[in-house]
Amino acid sequence: MSHGHDWITPCRGYALRVTSASWQQIDRECDRSGAIETGGILVGHYTTDEVTAVVTEALPPPKDSARGRSWFHRGVAGLRGLLAKRWENQRRTYYVGEWHYHPASIVEPSGDDLAQMYGINTDPRYRCSEPIMLIVGRARDGDEPPVRAFVFPHGRPFLEFLRHPKP
């Protein structure tokens, strides 16, 4: 996957940068999952201006996750300890959102996806009032897989990121 460029919302109030290593992690998990949905959490940090979320890791699904051809429920096993370690590192990182794989070319957020993200932005345990969601679809005939990215600001409608090539 070569989606290593930046993303920005049309209002320019939110930006997203996903590292190449994170895309590689997502790509591996999608390949491994085949025709079954999968997903995991996004770990990273915000730039000093707090506008850009930088995703440095896309973690695989926890072991207690459940999935099928058209659904995925991310588990929580091991996440608390893992995120505590990331927080204590010299370069502090933390939960910034979710990634999700749809084994089709459709990358539309489902009602369950939306409910989950709005639940996260109001749940104080996440400490994330503006979670990011990446949805990756299945590639067709050697093409890049379709990808869409969204931010869910607390108390406001979600916004879709647009790909923003570096100047």
C-alpha positions as CSV (number, residue, x, y, z in Angstrom):
1,M,0.0,0.0,0.0
2,S,1.5,3.4,-0.9
3,H,-1.0,5.7,0.9
4,G,1.9,7.4,2.7
5,H,0.8,11.0,2.0
6,D,-1.1,13.4,4.2
7,W,-4.8,13.8,4.5
8,I,-6.8,16.9,5.4
9,T,-10.5,17.7,6.0
10,P,-12.2,20.2,3.6
11,C,-12.4,22.7,6.4
12,R,-8.7,22.3,7.1
13,G,-9.4,21.9,10.8
14,Y,-8.0,18.3,11.0
15,A,-5.1,16.6,9.3
16,L,-3.9,13.1,9.2
17,R,-0.5,11.6,8.5
18,V,-0.1,7.8,8.4
19,T,3.5,6.4,8.4
20,S,4.6,3.9,5.8
21,A,5.2,1.4,8.5
22,S,1.6,1.7,9.7
23,W,0.3,1.2,6.1
24,Q,2.5,-1.9,5.9
25,Q,1.0,-3.2,9.1
26,I,-2.5,-2.7,7.8
27,D,-1.6,-4.3,4.5
28,R,-0.3,-7.4,6.2
29,E,-3.4,-7.8,8.3
30,C,-5.7,-7.3,5.4
31,D,-3.8,-9.9,3.3
32,R,-3.9,-12.3,6.2
33,S,-7.6,-11.8,6.7
34,G,-8.6,-12.5,3.1
35,A,-12.4,-12.5,2.8
36,I,-13.1,-11.8,6.5
37,E,-13.3,-8.4,8.1
38,T,-10.6,-7.3,10.5
39,G,-9.3,-4.2,12.2
40,G,-7.4,-2.8,15.1
41,I,-6.4,0.4,16.8
42,L,-4.3,3.3,15.6
43,V,-1.5,4.5,17.9
44,G,0.3,7.8,17.4
45,H,0.5,11.4,18.6
46,Y,-0.6,14.9,17.5
47,T,1.7,17.6,16.2
48,T,2.4,20.5,18.5
49,D,-0.4,22.6,16.9
50,E,-2.8,19.7,17.7
51,V,-4.2,19.8,14.2
52,T,-2.5,16.7,12.7
53,A,-2.8,13.2,14.0
54,V,0.3,11.2,13.2
55,V,-0.3,7.4,13.1
56,T,2.9,5.6,13.9
57,E,1.4,2.1,14.5
58,A,-1.7,0.2,13.2
59,L,-2.0,-2.7,15.6
60,P,-3.5,-6.1,14.7
61,P,-6.8,-7.2,16.1
62,P,-6.6,-8.2,19.8
63,K,-6.9,-11.9,20.4
64,D,-10.5,-11.6,21.8
65,S,-11.8,-9.9,18.6
66,A,-14.6,-11.5,16.7
67,R,-15.1,-11.3,12.9
68,G,-17.0,-12.5,9.9
69,R,-17.5,-11.8,6.3
70,S,-19.5,-8.6,6.9
71,W,-18.8,-7.7,10.5
72,F,-16.0,-7.1,13.0
73,H,-15.9,-6.5,16.8
74,R,-12.5,-5.4,18.0
75,G,-11.5,-7.0,21.3
76,V,-9.6,-5.4,24.1
77,A,-7.2,-8.1,25.3
78,G,-3.8,-6.7,26.1
79,L,-4.6,-3.2,24.9
80,R,-4.5,-1.5,28.3
81,G,-0.9,-2.7,29.1
82,L,0.3,-2.1,25.6
83,L,-1.0,1.5,25.6
84,A,0.4,2.1,29.0
85,K,3.9,1.1,27.7
86,R,3.5,3.4,24.7
87,W,2.6,6.3,27.0
88,E,5.7,5.7,29.1
89,N,8.1,5.6,26.1
90,Q,10.5,8.5,25.5
91,R,8.5,9.3,22.4
92,R,5.0,9.2,24.0
93,T,2.3,7.7,21.8
94,Y,-1.3,6.8,22.5
95,Y,-4.6,5.7,21.1
96,V,-5.8,8.0,18.2
97,G,-8.4,5.8,16.6
98,E,-9.4,2.6,14.7
99,W,-8.7,0.9,11.4
100,H,-11.1,-1.5,9.8
101,Y,-10.9,-3.7,6.7
102,H,-13.9,-4.4,4.5
103,P,-13.1,-7.4,2.1
104,A,-14.9,-5.6,-0.7
105,S,-14.3,-2.5,-2.8
106,I,-17.0,-0.6,-0.7
107,V,-15.4,1.5,2.0
108,E,-18.6,3.1,3.4
109,P,-18.8,3.2,7.3
110,S,-21.6,1.0,8.5
111,G,-24.1,2.1,11.2
112,D,-22.1,-0.1,13.7
113,D,-18.9,1.7,12.7
114,L,-20.4,5.1,13.3
115,A,-22.0,4.1,16.6
116,Q,-18.6,2.7,17.8
117,M,-16.7,5.9,16.9
118,Y,-19.3,8.2,18.5
119,G,-19.2,6.0,21.5
120,I,-15.4,6.3,21.7
121,N,-15.4,10.1,21.4
122,T,-17.7,10.3,24.5
123,D,-16.2,7.5,26.6
124,P,-13.7,9.0,29.1
125,R,-11.7,5.7,29.2
126,Y,-10.4,6.4,25.7
127,R,-9.3,9.9,26.4
128,C,-9.9,10.6,22.7
129,S,-12.6,13.2,21.9
130,E,-11.7,13.2,18.1
131,P,-11.0,9.6,17.1
132,I,-9.8,8.8,13.6
133,M,-11.3,5.9,11.6
134,L,-9.6,4.4,8.5
135,I,-11.5,2.0,6.4
136,V,-9.6,-0.1,3.9
137,G,-11.2,-2.1,1.1
138,R,-10.0,-5.1,-0.9
139,A,-7.8,-4.2,-3.9
140,R,-9.0,-5.2,-7.4
141,D,-6.7,-6.6,-10.1
142,G,-3.4,-5.2,-8.7
143,D,-4.8,-1.7,-8.0
144,E,-4.3,0.1,-4.8
145,P,-7.1,-0.8,-2.3
146,P,-9.7,1.8,-1.7
147,V,-9.2,3.8,1.5
148,R,-11.3,6.4,3.3
149,A,-10.5,8.2,6.5
150,F,-12.7,10.1,8.9
151,V,-12.5,12.1,12.1
152,F,-15.3,12.1,14.7
153,P,-15.2,15.4,16.6
154,H,-17.0,15.4,20.0
155,G,-20.5,16.8,19.7
156,R,-20.3,17.4,15.9
157,P,-20.9,15.4,12.7
158,F,-18.0,13.3,11.4
159,L,-15.8,14.7,8.7
160,E,-14.1,12.8,5.9
161,F,-10.4,13.4,5.2
162,L,-9.3,14.0,1.6
163,R,-5.9,13.0,0.3
164,H,-3.6,16.0,0.4
165,P,-0.4,15.6,-1.7
166,K,2.7,17.1,-0.1
167,P,3.7,20.5,-1.6
